[in-house]
Every structure is written in structure tokens, then in C-alpha cells.
Amino acid sequence: MNERLVIIPTYNEKENIRDMLTHVLGLEPEFHVLVVDDGSPDGTAAIVREVQAGANGRVHLLERKGKLGLGTAYIAGFHWALERDYGFIFEMDADFSHNPDDLVRLYAACAEGGADMSVGSRYVKGGRVNDWAWNRILLSWSASQYVRAVLGLGVHDTTAGFVCYRANTLRALPLDQIRFIGYAFQIEMKYRVKLAGFRIQEVPITFIDRVKGKSKMSANIFREAFLGVVKMRFTIKQENRPAPAT
């Protein structure tokens, strides 16, 4: 069985993707990478193919036509990973806001610590954010508090996108029924994992604002997340069956 796969969605990340792939490939234990590129006009996919040629089968590329949304990129990546029997599947940004070295700690939380999903968290003891203005940190932290209050979700960093899943966790979820494609996707995944009876563990990380490239954040993404939480509360039903043994 293949062990560890990191899914990295990209759109116009030519300034970051080569360095990111090089860093992840240098980690121990060994990680494979799947880049899901949404037709980046800046040539991101071409750079991935260059790295892929010398990566001994550890770098993979899934090319899609146009910007189809963060959530759909991850869902496509999850299906790709499960079809190839990866045991642990990760989400990570391409822009180094997530330190790739922390992949090892997220993996350990699941493989050794017994978690079904581990979350790189800015808002637990030991976690922090660098290079954000205080009002942006306050907005992000307040959003997570709002989500926790509405959903009863016992996770401090509810919008975090730096995650490790056990494969059996993803197999137990109705992936093709995931409703949200923006940052609300991250909330919905955690909520569904909790409702299915799985254990979520937060791992403190330092989040660093991107240095190269442009942020994909927009007002529509915030709106989807804010309104989406209320929809989740009343439309996603709790499953009564216990989580399968892992």
C-alpha cells in the first residue's frame, strides 16, 4: 500500500510550486505529491511536469480546465488517492503559508497518535500567525468562534486547510455530496468527520502569510463561509452509525 500523499491545489503558483515540491520531496518519511492544477495560465503545470520527470514517480499532476473551486480540487484529489490505496492523505497550500516540515507532525498525530483527522491549527496553544495585521487575525479567530458556536464543532481553527486524513476516514464520508467549494469546504469536511464519529486532533503550527504570488481570498469566499455554516447546521444530518474501525 502507498503510504502518504499530499494534495496541493494550484492556480497561478509558478513562483512557489518548484520550491514547494522540492521541499516536500526532501522530507522523511517519504511523501508523494498530487498537484491539482486548474488550468493556470502562468505555466504552473509545466513546472510540475519538469519536477515530475526527475521525481521517481513521487510527483503526480491532475490538470483541470478552468477555476473549478478549492473544494472540487480536493474532492478530485481524494478520489485519485483512494483509488491508488494511499493510507494517509494531506491537504496543503502551495504558497508556503503552511510549513511543509509540519507534514511530519500531522502524519504522526494520525499514524502514531490515533487521530482520524489531524488539523494544523493556528489557534491552539503553541500555534500562531506571522505577518498578519491584528485586525485580520481577530477576524479569522472570530470566524472560527462563530463556527464553533453554530455547529458545536470542537475545533479551534475551523477554517484551517492544512490537514491529514486517514484513508478510512475519507472512505466513510459522502464525498460526492460535499456542498461547498470555497473556504466553507474546510468547515464542512471537519463537521462531517465529527458527525461520523471520528477523532480530530489539532496540531499547533505557525501560519505565515504568502510572500510570492497573489492571494485567492475574496469577499465571495467569506460570504460562502458565513452563510454556509447556517446551512450546514440545518441540512447535514448526523449519522447514527459508529465510525468504522481503523
SULGIZI-V518494 format. One record per backbone hydrogen bond with DSSP energy under -1.0 kcal/mol. CO is the residue of the C=O (numbers start at 0). NH is the residue of the N-H. Records with the same first field share a line. If there is no record, write none. Layout:
CO = NH, NH
//
This chain:
1 = 86
2 = 87
3 = 31
4 = 89
5 = 33
6 = 91
7 = 35
9 = 37
12 = 15, 16
15 = 19
16 = 20
17 = 21
18 = 22
19 = 23
20 = 24
23 = 26
31 = 5
32 = 59
33 = 7
34 = 61
35 = 9
36 = 38, 63
39 = 42
42 = 46
43 = 47
44 = 48
45 = 49
46 = 50
47 = 51
48 = 52
50 = 53
51 = 54
54 = 57
57 = 32
59 = 34
61 = 36
68 = 72
69 = 73
70 = 74
71 = 75
72 = 76
73 = 77
74 = 78
75 = 79
76 = 80
77 = 81
78 = 82
80 = 85
81 = 84
86 = 166
87 = 4
88 = 164
89 = 6
90 = 162
96 = 207
98 = 101
99 = 102
100 = 103
101 = 105
102 = 106
103 = 107
104 = 108
105 = 109
106 = 110
107 = 111, 112
108 = 114
115 = 165
116 = 200
117 = 163
118 = 202
120 = 204
123 = 126
127 = 206
129 = 208
132 = 136
133 = 137
134 = 138
135 = 139
136 = 140
137 = 141
138 = 142
139 = 143
140 = 144
141 = 145
142 = 146
143 = 147
144 = 148
145 = 149
146 = 150
147 = 151
152 = 154
156 = 159
161 = 119
162 = 90
163 = 117
164 = 88
165 = 169
166 = 170
167 = 171
169 = 172
172 = 174
173 = 176
174 = 177
180 = 70
181 = 184
183 = 187
184 = 188
185 = 189
186 = 190
187 = 191
188 = 192
189 = 193
190 = 194
191 = 195
192 = 197
193 = 196
198 = 115, 116
200 = 118
202 = 120
204 = 127
206 = 129
217 = 221
218 = 222
219 = 223
220 = 224
221 = 225
222 = 226
223 = 227
224 = 228
226 = 230
227 = 231
228 = 232
229 = 233
230 = 234
231 = 235
//
